[in-house]
């Protein structure tokens, strides 16, 4: 589904990503871990072209999306993205936040978008919050709404950039639970996170990044129990 070849990204003289190669197949759950500043979030932002790569190619569903003249917005509609901060519109209700993009992009009628918003809210047990405003929600509820808002676009892939790092510890569980449900339903996911338990339980593959490189990747069992790279061994000894 996604084929990354020799991907590089620099900000001036700062080479954040260096020659990354990765292949993501439909239904895979790829979890990316590593120290702060290792290039994880930049890599994720390159996947849906929020950052323009400075080298290499990204092929999505057979199309080189790094080629000139690509309709970036069309690509982003097929890749949902959830950030650390919820980015909900404070002046819109929960339901209006979810309906906004499908209606504005003419993907659904207002009635269709409303029906889908209510269906998704029911899915995450937040239907009673449909007419609430973001200021009336907890952090965990806001993040679940942000995920639902992405799902309203019927994406083929979901990208998560540290979706729990801005949450109070007791709210982390409800967001991870929703992500596990998406994984169980077969959603293709690429997740940057510090939640090692989630990586162990949900990932089909765990990737360790450091200094802009992929240093190691493996199935969760071997990744955590038999790390090969010395830097990964050091990292795991500190976080587990």
N, C-alpha and C positions, 0 to 999 in steps of 0.2 A: 504493500500500500504506500509506504514512504521509503524512499531510497536516498540516503544521504551519502554523497561522495566527495571526499577531500574538502569538507566544509571548513572555512576559515572566517573569522571576524575580528577586525581590528578597529580600535578607536584611536586614531592618530598612531602613535608609536606603541600603544598598548595592545598586544596580540592576545585577545581574550579566548579565542577558540583557534585551535591549530590542527588542521587536517583530520577532521572527524569523519569516520565512516560508520554508517549504521543502516540496518535494514529492519523495518517494522512491518510485520505481516498483519492482516486483518484479525481482530480479536485479541491481539497481544496486549499485555499490560506491562509496559516498560517503566521501571522506576529508577530514577537517576538520583544518586546520592553523592556526597562529597563535601569538602570544607567550603566555607564561604569564600567567594572570589574565585572559584574553580571554573566558572564559565557555564554552570548548569542552566541558570535562568536565561542567559544570552542565547544558548543553544536552543532552548524552547521558543524564545521569541523569534529566532531565525526560521523555525519550522513553519510559522504562519506569516512570515515576512513583516512582523512588527519591527524587526531589525533586518536590514538588507545585508546579506552576506558579502564579504569582500573577496571571497574565493570559493570555488567548488560549486556543486549543484545539489538541488533538492528536487527529486522527482516524486510527485504525488499522483497516485492512480494513473501512472503512465505519462504524465505531463511534467515537463521541466518548468517548475514554477519560479525558478530564478532567471529564466530567459527574459529578454526585454519584451515589453508590450503585453505582459501577462495581466489579466484582470485580477488584481490582488483581492478586491472585495469579494469576488466570486469564490476564490480559494478560501477566504476566511469564513464564509458562510458554511463551508463543509468541515471546518476545524473549530470546534468550540474552545474557548480559552477562559480559564478561571484564574484570577490573580490572588495575591496575598490580601489585598484590600478589595472590598466588595464592589466598589464603583457603581453602586445603585443610585438612581436619580432621586434625590431627597424630596423633590416636589411631586413625584408620582407615587401612586399606591403600588403595593406589591404586584397586583394583577396588571396594572398599567406598565410597570417595568418589564414584565415578562412579555406583554403583547407588543411593545413598542417596535422592536426590530422586524418581526415578521410582517407587521402591518405596513410600516414605512417602506420596506423593501418589496411590498406587494407580493409576498410569498403566500399570505393568507388574508382572507377577508377579516374584518373586525370580529364578526361572529365566530369564525373558525378559530381565530387567535385567542379569543376569550374562552372558548370551550377547551382548547388545548392548555391554556394557562391554568384553568381550574382542575383539569385532569392531572397535570404535573404537580400542582400544589397538594392534591389529595395523595399523590404518590409519596410525597415527603412529609405527610401529616401536618401540613400547614394551611389547609384550606380555609381555616377560620381567620387567617391573616390576610386574605385576599384584598380587603379594603383598608388594611393598615398601611402606615407610611414607614419607611426604613428606620426612622428615629424611634419607632415604637417596638423594634425588634432587638433581640440579643445578637451578639456577634455570630454565634453559631447559626441562628435563624437567617441572618443576612447572607452568610456564605452559602447556605443551602438554597436560598432564593437566587443567588448569583449563578449557582450550578444549574438550577432549573431554567433560568433565563437563557443560558447557553443551549440547553436541551431543546428549548422551544424552536430553535433553528434547524432541528433534525440533523445534527452534525454526524459525520462518519467517524470522526476522531475527536477525542477530548484531551486537551492539554491543560495540565494543572501546575501552576507555579507556586509551590509552597502554600497550598490553600489553607493550612491550619496554623501557620506561624504567627498570625496576628490575633489568634484567638486565646481566650482564657483556657487554662488546661481542662476545666470541666466541660468545655464546649467542643473540644477537639473530637471526642468520640462520636457525636451526632453527625459531624461532617464526614468522618472516615466511614461511618456506617453507610451513608448514602453512596459514597464512592465505591464501597464494596458491592453494594447492590447493583450499581452500573456495571461493575466488572463481571458480576455473576450473570448479568443479562447479555453479556457478549460485546460490550462497548470496547473499541480499540482505545487505549489510554496511554499517554506519556505523562508521567508524574515526577516532578521535582519535589522532594520532601526530605525532612529530617526524621520522619516517623519510621523507625526501623521495623517496628512490629508490623506496620502496614506493608512495608516492602517484603517482609518475610512471608506474610500471609496471602497477599493478593498478587504480587508480581509473577509474571511468567519469566521475566528476566530482570536482573538488577545490574545497573551500570554504575561504575565508580569513576567520577571525573576529578582530576586534580591538575592545576596549572594549565587548563585549556585542552588537556588531552583526555581521552578515555584510557584509563590505566588497566581496568579489568571489567569484564562482564561475564555473568554466569547465571545459572538457575539459582533461586534463593538459597536452597539447601547448601550447595557447594560454595556459593558466594560468602555466606556467613560462617560456615563450619570449616571450610578449607581455603581461605583466601591465599592467593599466591604472591601478589605484589606486596613488597615490604611497606609501601606507603598506605595501602589498603589495610594491612595488618595493624599498622599503627593507628589509623583512623578508627577502625572497629574497636580496638582496645580502649579507646577514649569514649566512644559513644554508646557502647553496649553495657 
